[in-house]
Amino acid sequence: MERSVGVMRVAVVFIAVAMVAAFWLGSAGPTALQAEEPSSPRPIPGGEAVVPSVELPFDGLGTVWIGPDGLVMIETGHDEITAFKLNTIGLSLVEEDAVVRFTREQVSSGLIHRFAPMTESDAARQSVIFDIPGYTKIDYDQDTGLLQLRVEGAKQQFDATFDFSAALDTEKVQSGGAAVSSTSEENTRCECEYAGPPGGDCRASTTCPPGYYCRCRCDDRGCTCSHCARVRYSEVVLADEQQ
């Protein structure tokens, strides 16, 4: 009799252990598998998000501004302006045979600017490194996220192809799974000044509403500022980075 009771106790303990193990595996298994799954890639933005208020492909007059922090602004008319932040690590802006472009090469001549880390406030107080008005062509491929940009100015031409396929949407930054607005709650101001021949002294400044940014140019051609624009995407890269 005592032996039978002992066997029954062992059986009960075994069943209890088996039930606990089954419960633990059932609850922990999917979690472990879920943790191993790779994160989904960011969706490629549509053309209306990258270049708002402009019918693509665009052919017409425009102006491109490039700030020392990699802020690229494309004006195609009053209140029609596209702005994004370029990842400038290792980049330089150069001119060769009157064509201005970005490069990662170490150049000995034709260097316009070599990018270095810079805060938003510092960049807003400096003159842009390059701006060019002229006949502007813009095209965007929604399947690849490539933005092709060309400006034919009076004495120079600017060419660049930007990749938005993995760009960060600055309007909504994912933080803990919740969408959080990344725009500033304060006005932003850009300004610059120039003192020297042949234009003499001049200065320019603009204050933009919260979430909007601008850049100014001050040199021997005079002082002026761009329109204010919302920076919709950051961490944009050159197309050749992904190839």
N, C-alpha and C positions, 0 to 999 in steps of 0.2 A: 504493500500500500504506500509506504513512504517513498519507495522507488518510483511509483507511478506519479505521485505528486511532484517529485523532483523533476521528472521528465516533462510534465506539463508546465512547470515554472520555466524551464529552459526554453520550451517551445514558445511560451508567451513572450519571453524576453527577446527571442530571435525575431518573432513577428514584429514586435515594437521597433526593434532596430531597423528592420527592413522597411517599415513604413516611414520612419524618419529619413532614411537614406533616399527613398523614392521621392519624398516631398522636397528634399534639398536639391536633388538632381533636377526635378521638374521645374523648380523656381530659378535655380542658378544657371541651368543650361542655356535657355534663350538669351539671358543677359550676357553670358560669356560670348555667345555667337554674335550677338548684336554689337558688342564692343569690338569684335574683330572685323566687322564690315567696314570698308573704306567709306569716307565721307563723300557725299555726292558733289560733283563739280558745280561751280557756279554757272547759272544759265547765261548764255551769250546775250547781251542786251540788244534790243531792237534799235533800228535806225532813228526812230522818233525820240528815243531816250538819249542816245549819244549826241545827235545833232537836232535839237528841238527847233521847231518853227522854220525849218528849211526843207524844201522839197529836194530829195536826192534822186539822181546826181545833180550837184549844183555847179553851175558855170556862170560866173559874174564877178563883179567887183567885190573885194573884201580886204581885210587886214589881218595879219597874224602877229600876235605879241607873244614873246617868250620871256618869262621872268627868270631870275637867277636861281630860283628854287625849283624850276621845272614846271611852273604853271604855264600852260599853253592856252591862249585865248584866240578864238577865231571869230572875227566880226564879219557878218555878211549883210549888214544893214542895221538901221536903228532898232535897238531892242532885240536884235537877232544875233545872239552871241553864244558860242559854245566854249566851255572851259573845262579843263581836266588837268590832273597832276600826273606828270610823267615820272616814272622811276628813273632817276638820273645817275644811279651808282655806276661809276666808270665811264660816264658819257662826256663828250665834248661837242661843242658846236664849231664847225669849221667851214671855210669857204675855199673852193677850188674852181677855177675857171668861171667865176661869177655865179657858181651854184653853192648855196648854203645847205648843209645837211648835218645830221647827228652822226657821230662815229665813236667807236671804242678804240680806234687805232691811236697810237702815239704819233702825233704829227709835229713836224718841226717848223712848218710855215702854214699860214692861212688859219691859225687858231683864232677864233672869236671869243670863246669862253670855255673854261674847263670847270665843270660843275663840282661843287663841294657841299657837304651838309649845311643846311641853313634853316633857321626858324621862319615861320610865317611872318612874324613882325619885322624881322630884319629884312626879308625880301621886299616887304611892302614899302620900306624906306629907301630902297635902291632903285636906280634906273633899270629898265629892262635891258637884257643883254642883246636883244635883236627884235626888230619889228619891220614888217614889210607890207606895204599896201600894193595892190595890183590886181590883175586878173586871176581869180581864184577858182580852182577846181576841187570839189569834194565828192568823194564817193565812199560808200560803206557797204560791206558784204555782211549781211546778218547771219550767214551760215558759218563764216570764219571769224567774225569780229574784227576784221581789218578795215581801218579807216585810211584811205589814201588822200593825201593833201598836197596840192601844188599851188604856188603863188608865183606869177610872172610879173616882177616889178620892172621899174624903169631901167635899173642897172644890175639887178640881181634876180636870181630865181631860187625859191625855196622848195625842197622836196622832202617828204617824209611819209612813212607808212607806220601807223600805230596799231597795236594789237590790244583789243578790249576783251578778248575771250576770257581772261581771268582777272579782269579789273575789279576793284572794290567799289561797290555802290555806296557813295558817301551819304546818301539820303537815309539809308537804313543800314546800320551796322549791327550785325548779329552779336548779341551779348547774352550768354546764358539761355539762348533759344528765343529771346524776345527781341523784337525790332525796336531799336532805339534811334531817335533822330540825332544826327551828328552835327547839325548846323549850329553855329554860334548864336547866342542870345544877345550879343552886343554888336553895335555898328563897327565896321572895319574901315580903315583909312589907308590910302596909299599916297605917297608923295615923293617928290625928288626935286633937286635944284641943280643948276649949272652956273658956273662962273668962269668965263674965259672967252677968248676970241674965237670966231668973229662975231658971234651972236650976242656977246655981253652976258649980263645976268638974267636968269629966268628961273621960275619955279612953277610947279604944278602940283595939285592935290585934289583928291576926290574922296568923299566919304560914302560908303555903301551901306545899305540896310543889313540887318542881321542875316547871316548865311550867304551873303554875296561878297565878291572880291573883285579887285581891279589891279592894274599895274600902270605905272607912269614911265614916260621917257623924257629925259632931260639931256640934251647935248647941243652941239653947235648948230643943229637944225631948229632948235627951239624946245619948248617944254609942252607936253600934252599928256593926257591920261586916256586909258581905254574906258569903255562903258563898264558898268558893274555887271557881274555874271555869277550865277550859282555854279560851284564846282560839283558836278554830278558824279564824276568817277575819279579815283586815285589808283595808284599802282598800275597805271597804263605803261606798257613796255613797247619798245621798238619791235617791229615785225620780225626782224632777223634774230631776235633773242630766242624765239620759240623754234627756229628752224635749225 
